[in-house]
């Protein structure tokens, strides 16, 4: 039982590092992206990575509130990505 808990702790540490590294790479793409499409995708990737970090935090602390927060952030991230893409492509959000 102790071995399984240690393996879970190591897996969570590795997952935090990997997702954090992915978040940094997406931020670099956001800063140096050649076009607005790349920046939109980088922002969407950063939202997905943030959701992953929140879920990992919920797993490491053993609480359920983080999962509910990640669902809310996922919905807001999707809507904001669509709105930003429409603004870049058409110049307005609401027709």
KOLVOZA-424468 format. One record per atom (N, C-alpha, C, O): residue in three letters; atom name; z, y, x. Coordinates in steps of 0.1 Angstrom, whole numbers. Example, Ala and Ser with C-alpha at 12.3 -4.5 7.8 and 13.67 -1.06 7.14 Angstrom:
<'ala'; 'N'; <78; -57; 132>>
<'ala'; 'CA'; <78; -45; 123>>
<'ala'; 'C'; <78; -33; 132>>
<'ala'; 'O'; <85; -33; 142>>
<'ser'; 'N'; <71; -22; 128>>
<'ser'; 'CA'; <71; -11; 137>>
<'ser'; 'C'; <79; 0; 129>>
<'ser'; 'O'; <80; 11; 134>>
//
This chain:
<'unk'; 'N'; <0; -12; 8>>
<'unk'; 'CA'; <0; 0; 0>>
<'unk'; 'C'; <0; 13; 9>>
<'unk'; 'O'; <-7; 22; 6>>
<'unk'; 'N'; <8; 12; 19>>
<'unk'; 'CA'; <8; 24; 28>>
<'unk'; 'C'; <-5; 26; 35>>
<'unk'; 'O'; <-9; 37; 37>>
<'unk'; 'N'; <-12; 15; 39>>
<'unk'; 'CA'; <-25; 16; 45>>
<'unk'; 'C'; <-35; 22; 36>>
<'unk'; 'O'; <-43; 30; 41>>
<'unk'; 'N'; <-35; 19; 23>>
<'unk'; 'CA'; <-44; 25; 14>>
<'unk'; 'C'; <-42; 40; 12>>
<'unk'; 'O'; <-51; 48; 11>>
<'unk'; 'N'; <-29; 44; 12>>
<'unk'; 'CA'; <-26; 58; 11>>
<'unk'; 'C'; <-30; 66; 24>>
<'unk'; 'O'; <-35; 77; 23>>
<'unk'; 'N'; <-29; 60; 36>>
<'unk'; 'CA'; <-33; 66; 48>>
<'unk'; 'C'; <-48; 67; 48>>
<'unk'; 'O'; <-54; 77; 53>>
<'unk'; 'N'; <-55; 57; 43>>
<'unk'; 'CA'; <-70; 57; 43>>
<'unk'; 'C'; <-75; 68; 33>>
<'unk'; 'O'; <-84; 75; 36>>
<'unk'; 'N'; <-68; 70; 22>>
<'unk'; 'CA'; <-71; 80; 12>>
<'unk'; 'C'; <-69; 94; 19>>
<'unk'; 'O'; <-77; 103; 17>>
<'unk'; 'N'; <-58; 96; 26>>
<'unk'; 'CA'; <-55; 108; 33>>
<'unk'; 'C'; <-66; 112; 43>>
<'unk'; 'O'; <-70; 123; 43>>
<'unk'; 'N'; <-70; 102; 51>>
<'unk'; 'CA'; <-80; 104; 61>>
<'unk'; 'C'; <-94; 108; 54>>
<'unk'; 'O'; <-101; 116; 58>>
<'unk'; 'N'; <-97; 101; 43>>
<'unk'; 'CA'; <-109; 103; 36>>
<'unk'; 'C'; <-109; 117; 30>>
<'unk'; 'O'; <-119; 124; 30>>
<'unk'; 'N'; <-98; 122; 25>>
<'unk'; 'CA'; <-97; 135; 19>>
<'unk'; 'C'; <-99; 146; 30>>
<'unk'; 'O'; <-105; 156; 28>>
<'unk'; 'N'; <-93; 143; 42>>
<'unk'; 'CA'; <-94; 153; 53>>
<'unk'; 'C'; <-109; 154; 57>>
<'unk'; 'O'; <-114; 165; 59>>
<'unk'; 'N'; <-115; 142; 59>>
<'unk'; 'CA'; <-129; 142; 63>>
<'unk'; 'C'; <-138; 149; 52>>
<'unk'; 'O'; <-147; 157; 55>>
<'unk'; 'N'; <-135; 147; 39>>
<'unk'; 'CA'; <-143; 153; 28>>
<'unk'; 'C'; <-141; 168; 28>>
<'unk'; 'O'; <-150; 175; 26>>
<'unk'; 'N'; <-128; 173; 30>>
<'unk'; 'CA'; <-126; 187; 31>>
<'unk'; 'C'; <-134; 193; 42>>
<'unk'; 'O'; <-140; 204; 41>>
<'unk'; 'N'; <-134; 187; 54>>
<'unk'; 'CA'; <-142; 192; 66>>
<'unk'; 'C'; <-157; 193; 63>>
<'unk'; 'O'; <-163; 203; 66>>
<'unk'; 'N'; <-162; 182; 57>>
<'unk'; 'CA'; <-176; 181; 55>>
<'unk'; 'C'; <-181; 191; 44>>
<'unk'; 'O'; <-191; 198; 46>>
<'unk'; 'N'; <-173; 192; 33>>
<'unk'; 'CA'; <-177; 202; 23>>
<'unk'; 'C'; <-175; 216; 28>>
<'unk'; 'O'; <-183; 225; 24>>
<'unk'; 'N'; <-165; 219; 36>>
<'unk'; 'CA'; <-163; 232; 42>>
<'unk'; 'C'; <-174; 235; 51>>
<'unk'; 'O'; <-179; 247; 51>>
<'unk'; 'N'; <-179; 226; 59>>
<'unk'; 'CA'; <-190; 228; 68>>
<'unk'; 'C'; <-203; 231; 60>>
<'unk'; 'O'; <-211; 240; 63>>
<'unk'; 'N'; <-205; 224; 49>>
<'unk'; 'CA'; <-216; 226; 40>>
<'unk'; 'C'; <-215; 240; 34>>
<'unk'; 'O'; <-226; 247; 32>>
<'unk'; 'N'; <-203; 244; 30>>
<'unk'; 'CA'; <-202; 258; 25>>
<'unk'; 'C'; <-206; 268; 35>>
<'unk'; 'O'; <-212; 278; 32>>
<'unk'; 'N'; <-202; 266; 48>>
<'unk'; 'CA'; <-205; 276; 58>>
<'unk'; 'C'; <-221; 276; 60>>
<'unk'; 'O'; <-226; 287; 63>>
<'unk'; 'N'; <-227; 264; 60>>
<'unk'; 'CA'; <-242; 264; 62>>
<'unk'; 'C'; <-249; 271; 50>>
<'unk'; 'O'; <-259; 278; 52>>
<'unk'; 'N'; <-244; 269; 38>>
<'unk'; 'CA'; <-250; 276; 27>>
<'unk'; 'C'; <-248; 291; 28>>
<'unk'; 'O'; <-256; 299; 24>>
<'unk'; 'N'; <-236; 295; 33>>
<'unk'; 'CA'; <-234; 310; 35>>
<'unk'; 'C'; <-244; 315; 45>>
<'unk'; 'O'; <-248; 327; 44>>
<'unk'; 'N'; <-246; 308; 56>>
<'unk'; 'CA'; <-256; 312; 66>>
<'unk'; 'C'; <-270; 313; 60>>
<'unk'; 'O'; <-277; 323; 63>>
<'unk'; 'N'; <-274; 304; 51>>
<'unk'; 'CA'; <-287; 305; 44>>
<'unk'; 'C'; <-287; 317; 35>>
<'unk'; 'O'; <-297; 323; 33>>
<'unk'; 'N'; <-276; 320; 29>>
<'unk'; 'CA'; <-275; 332; 20>>
<'unk'; 'C'; <-277; 345; 28>>
<'unk'; 'O'; <-284; 354; 24>>
<'unk'; 'N'; <-272; 345; 40>>
<'unk'; 'CA'; <-273; 357; 49>>
<'unk'; 'C'; <-287; 359; 55>>
<'unk'; 'O'; <-292; 370; 56>>
<'unk'; 'N'; <-293; 347; 60>>
<'unk'; 'CA'; <-305; 348; 67>>
<'unk'; 'C'; <-317; 343; 59>>
<'unk'; 'O'; <-328; 342; 65>>
<'unk'; 'N'; <-315; 340; 46>>
<'unk'; 'CA'; <-326; 335; 38>>
<'unk'; 'C'; <-338; 344; 38>>
<'unk'; 'O'; <-337; 356; 36>>
<'unk'; 'N'; <-350; 339; 40>>
<'unk'; 'CA'; <-362; 348; 41>>
<'unk'; 'C'; <-366; 354; 27>>
<'unk'; 'O'; <-372; 364; 27>>
<'unk'; 'N'; <-363; 347; 17>>
<'unk'; 'CA'; <-367; 353; 4>>
<'unk'; 'C'; <-356; 352; -7>>
<'unk'; 'O'; <-345; 346; -4>>
<'unk'; 'N'; <-358; 358; -18>>
<'unk'; 'CA'; <-348; 358; -29>>
<'unk'; 'C'; <-346; 344; -34>>
<'unk'; 'O'; <-335; 341; -39>>
<'unk'; 'N'; <-356; 336; -34>>
<'unk'; 'CA'; <-354; 322; -40>>
<'unk'; 'C'; <-345; 314; -31>>
<'unk'; 'O'; <-337; 306; -36>>
<'unk'; 'N'; <-346; 316; -18>>
<'unk'; 'CA'; <-336; 309; -9>>
<'unk'; 'C'; <-322; 314; -11>>
<'unk'; 'O'; <-313; 306; -11>>
<'unk'; 'N'; <-321; 326; -14>>
<'unk'; 'CA'; <-307; 332; -16>>
<'unk'; 'C'; <-301; 327; -29>>
<'unk'; 'O'; <-289; 324; -30>>
<'unk'; 'N'; <-310; 326; -39>>
<'unk'; 'CA'; <-305; 320; -52>>
<'unk'; 'C'; <-300; 306; -51>>
<'unk'; 'O'; <-290; 302; -56>>
<'unk'; 'N'; <-308; 298; -43>>
<'unk'; 'CA'; <-305; 284; -41>>
<'unk'; 'C'; <-292; 283; -33>>
<'unk'; 'O'; <-284; 274; -35>>
<'unk'; 'N'; <-290; 292; -23>>
<'unk'; 'CA'; <-278; 292; -15>>
<'unk'; 'C'; <-266; 295; -23>>
<'unk'; 'O'; <-255; 289; -21>>
<'unk'; 'N'; <-267; 305; -32>>
<'unk'; 'CA'; <-256; 308; -41>>
<'unk'; 'C'; <-252; 296; -50>>
<'unk'; 'O'; <-241; 293; -52>>
<'unk'; 'N'; <-262; 290; -55>>
<'unk'; 'CA'; <-260; 278; -64>>
<'unk'; 'C'; <-254; 267; -56>>
<'unk'; 'O'; <-245; 260; -61>>
<'unk'; 'N'; <-258; 265; -44>>
<'unk'; 'CA'; <-252; 255; -35>>
<'unk'; 'C'; <-238; 258; -32>>
<'unk'; 'O'; <-229; 249; -31>>
<'unk'; 'N'; <-235; 271; -30>>
<'unk'; 'CA'; <-221; 275; -27>>
<'unk'; 'C'; <-212; 273; -39>>
<'unk'; 'O'; <-200; 269; -38>>
<'unk'; 'N'; <-217; 274; -51>>
<'unk'; 'CA'; <-210; 272; -63>>
<'unk'; 'C'; <-207; 257; -64>>
<'unk'; 'O'; <-195; 253; -67>>
<'unk'; 'N'; <-216; 248; -61>>
<'unk'; 'CA'; <-214; 234; -62>>
<'unk'; 'C'; <-204; 230; -51>>
<'unk'; 'O'; <-196; 221; -53>>
<'unk'; 'N'; <-205; 235; -39>>
<'unk'; 'CA'; <-195; 232; -28>>
<'unk'; 'C'; <-181; 237; -32>>
<'unk'; 'O'; <-172; 230; -29>>
<'unk'; 'N'; <-180; 249; -39>>
<'unk'; 'CA'; <-167; 253; -43>>
<'unk'; 'C'; <-161; 244; -53>>
<'unk'; 'O'; <-149; 241; -53>>
<'unk'; 'N'; <-170; 239; -62>>
<'unk'; 'CA'; <-165; 229; -72>>
<'unk'; 'C'; <-160; 217; -65>>
<'unk'; 'O'; <-150; 211; -69>>
<'unk'; 'N'; <-167; 212; -55>>
<'unk'; 'CA'; <-163; 201; -47>>
<'unk'; 'C'; <-150; 203; -40>>
<'unk'; 'O'; <-141; 194; -40>>
<'unk'; 'N'; <-148; 215; -35>>
<'unk'; 'CA'; <-135; 218; -28>>
<'unk'; 'C'; <-124; 218; -38>>
<'unk'; 'O'; <-113; 213; -35>>
<'unk'; 'N'; <-126; 223; -50>>
<'unk'; 'CA'; <-116; 223; -60>>
<'unk'; 'C'; <-112; 209; -65>>
<'unk'; 'O'; <-100; 206; -67>>
<'unk'; 'N'; <-122; 201; -67>>
<'unk'; 'CA'; <-120; 187; -71>>
<'unk'; 'C'; <-112; 180; -60>>
<'unk'; 'O'; <-103; 172; -63>>
<'unk'; 'N'; <-116; 182; -47>>
<'unk'; 'CA'; <-108; 176; -36>>
<'unk'; 'C'; <-94; 181; -36>>
<'unk'; 'O'; <-85; 173; -33>>
<'unk'; 'N'; <-92; 193; -39>>
<'unk'; 'CA'; <-78; 199; -40>>
<'unk'; 'C'; <-70; 192; -51>>
<'unk'; 'O'; <-58; 188; -49>>
<'unk'; 'N'; <-77; 189; -62>>
<'unk'; 'CA'; <-70; 182; -73>>
<'unk'; 'C'; <-67; 168; -69>>
<'unk'; 'O'; <-56; 163; -73>>
<'unk'; 'N'; <-76; 162; -62>>
<'unk'; 'CA'; <-73; 148; -57>>
<'unk'; 'C'; <-61; 148; -47>>
<'unk'; 'O'; <-53; 139; -48>>
<'unk'; 'N'; <-61; 157; -38>>
<'unk'; 'CA'; <-51; 157; -28>>
<'unk'; 'C'; <-37; 160; -34>>
<'unk'; 'O'; <-27; 155; -29>>
<'unk'; 'N'; <-36; 169; -44>>
<'unk'; 'CA'; <-23; 173; -50>>
<'unk'; 'C'; <-20; 164; -62>>
<'unk'; 'O'; <-8; 164; -66>>
<'unk'; 'N'; <-29; 157; -67>>
<'unk'; 'CA'; <-26; 148; -78>>
<'unk'; 'C'; <-24; 155; -92>>
<'unk'; 'O'; <-17; 150; -100>>
<'unk'; 'N'; <-30; 166; -94>>
<'unk'; 'CA'; <-29; 173; -106>>
<'unk'; 'C'; <-42; 174; -114>>
<'unk'; 'O'; <-53; 173; -107>>
<'unk'; 'N'; <-42; 176; -127>>
<'unk'; 'CA'; <-54; 176; -135>>
<'unk'; 'C'; <-59; 190; -137>>
<'unk'; 'O'; <-71; 191; -141>>
<'unk'; 'N'; <-51; 200; -135>>
<'unk'; 'CA'; <-56; 214; -138>>
<'unk'; 'C'; <-68; 218; -130>>
<'unk'; 'O'; <-76; 226; -134>>
<'unk'; 'N'; <-69; 213; -118>>
<'unk'; 'CA'; <-80; 216; -109>>
<'unk'; 'C'; <-94; 211; -115>>
<'unk'; 'O'; <-104; 217; -113>>
<'unk'; 'N'; <-93; 200; -122>>
<'unk'; 'CA'; <-105; 194; -127>>
<'unk'; 'C'; <-110; 203; -139>>
<'unk'; 'O'; <-122; 205; -141>>
<'unk'; 'N'; <-101; 208; -147>>
<'unk'; 'CA'; <-105; 217; -158>>
<'unk'; 'C'; <-110; 230; -152>>
<'unk'; 'O'; <-120; 235; -157>>
<'unk'; 'N'; <-104; 235; -142>>
<'unk'; 'CA'; <-109; 247; -135>>
<'unk'; 'C'; <-123; 245; -130>>
<'unk'; 'O'; <-131; 254; -130>>
<'unk'; 'N'; <-126; 233; -124>>
<'unk'; 'CA'; <-139; 230; -118>>
<'unk'; 'C'; <-149; 230; -129>>
<'unk'; 'O'; <-161; 234; -127>>
<'unk'; 'N'; <-146; 225; -141>>
<'unk'; 'CA'; <-156; 225; -152>>
<'unk'; 'C'; <-159; 239; -157>>
<'unk'; 'O'; <-171; 242; -159>>
<'unk'; 'N'; <-149; 248; -157>>
<'unk'; 'CA'; <-152; 262; -161>>
<'unk'; 'C'; <-160; 269; -151>>
<'unk'; 'O'; <-170; 276; -154>>
<'unk'; 'N'; <-157; 266; -138>>
<'unk'; 'CA'; <-165; 273; -127>>
<'unk'; 'C'; <-179; 267; -127>>
<'unk'; 'O'; <-189; 274; -124>>
<'unk'; 'N'; <-181; 254; -131>>
<'unk'; 'CA'; <-195; 249; -131>>
<'unk'; 'C'; <-203; 255; -142>>
<'unk'; 'O'; <-215; 258; -140>>
<'unk'; 'N'; <-197; 258; -154>>
<'unk'; 'CA'; <-204; 264; -165>>
<'unk'; 'C'; <-208; 279; -161>>
<'unk'; 'O'; <-219; 283; -163>>
<'unk'; 'N'; <-198; 286; -155>>
<'unk'; 'CA'; <-201; 300; -151>>
<'unk'; 'C'; <-211; 300; -140>>
<'unk'; 'O'; <-219; 309; -140>>
<'unk'; 'N'; <-211; 291; -131>>
<'unk'; 'CA'; <-220; 290; -120>>
<'unk'; 'C'; <-234; 288; -125>>
<'unk'; 'O'; <-244; 294; -120>>
<'unk'; 'N'; <-236; 279; -134>>
<'unk'; 'CA'; <-249; 276; -140>>
<'unk'; 'C'; <-255; 289; -147>>
<'unk'; 'O'; <-266; 292; -145>>
<'unk'; 'N'; <-247; 295; -155>>
<'unk'; 'CA'; <-251; 307; -162>>
<'unk'; 'C'; <-255; 318; -153>>
<'unk'; 'O'; <-265; 325; -154>>
<'unk'; 'N'; <-246; 320; -143>>
<'unk'; 'CA'; <-249; 331; -133>>
<'unk'; 'C'; <-261; 328; -125>>
<'unk'; 'O'; <-269; 337; -121>>
<'unk'; 'N'; <-264; 316; -121>>
<'unk'; 'CA'; <-276; 312; -114>>
<'unk'; 'C'; <-289; 315; -122>>
<'unk'; 'O'; <-298; 321; -117>>
<'unk'; 'N'; <-288; 311; -135>>
<'unk'; 'CA'; <-300; 314; -143>>
<'unk'; 'C'; <-302; 328; -146>>
<'unk'; 'O'; <-313; 333; -145>>
<'unk'; 'N'; <-291; 336; -148>>
<'unk'; 'CA'; <-292; 350; -150>>
<'unk'; 'C'; <-298; 357; -137>>
<'unk'; 'O'; <-306; 366; -138>>
<'unk'; 'N'; <-293; 353; -126>>
<'unk'; 'CA'; <-297; 360; -113>>
<'unk'; 'C'; <-312; 356; -111>>
<'unk'; 'O'; <-320; 365; -106>>
<'unk'; 'N'; <-316; 344; -113>>
<'unk'; 'CA'; <-330; 340; -111>>
<'unk'; 'C'; <-339; 348; -121>>
<'unk'; 'O'; <-350; 352; -117>>
<'unk'; 'N'; <-335; 349; -133>>
<'unk'; 'CA'; <-343; 357; -143>>
<'unk'; 'C'; <-344; 372; -139>>
<'unk'; 'O'; <-354; 378; -140>>
<'unk'; 'N'; <-333; 377; -133>>
<'unk'; 'CA'; <-333; 391; -129>>
<'unk'; 'C'; <-343; 393; -117>>
<'unk'; 'O'; <-350; 403; -117>>
<'unk'; 'N'; <-343; 384; -108>>
<'unk'; 'CA'; <-351; 385; -96>>
<'unk'; 'C'; <-366; 383; -100>>
<'unk'; 'O'; <-374; 390; -95>>
<'unk'; 'N'; <-369; 374; -109>>
<'unk'; 'CA'; <-383; 371; -113>>
<'unk'; 'C'; <-388; 381; -123>>
<'unk'; 'O'; <-400; 385; -121>>
<'unk'; 'N'; <-381; 386; -132>>
<'unk'; 'CA'; <-386; 395; -143>>
<'unk'; 'C'; <-381; 409; -142>>
<'unk'; 'O'; <-387; 418; -148>>
<'unk'; 'N'; <-370; 411; -135>>
<'unk'; 'CA'; <-365; 425; -135>>
<'unk'; 'C'; <-355; 428; -146>>
<'unk'; 'O'; <-348; 439; -145>>
<'unk'; 'N'; <-353; 419; -155>>
<'unk'; 'CA'; <-343; 421; -166>>
<'unk'; 'C'; <-337; 408; -170>>
<'unk'; 'O'; <-344; 397; -168>>
<'unk'; 'N'; <-326; 408; -175>>
<'unk'; 'CA'; <-319; 395; -179>>
<'unk'; 'C'; <-322; 392; -194>>
<'unk'; 'O'; <-325; 381; -198>>
<'unk'; 'N'; <-320; 402; -202>>
<'unk'; 'CA'; <-322; 401; -217>>
<'unk'; 'C'; <-335; 407; -221>>
<'unk'; 'O'; <-338; 419; -217>>
<'unk'; 'N'; <-343; 400; -228>>
<'unk'; 'CA'; <-356; 405; -232>>
<'unk'; 'C'; <-356; 413; -244>>
<'unk'; 'O'; <-366; 418; -249>>
//
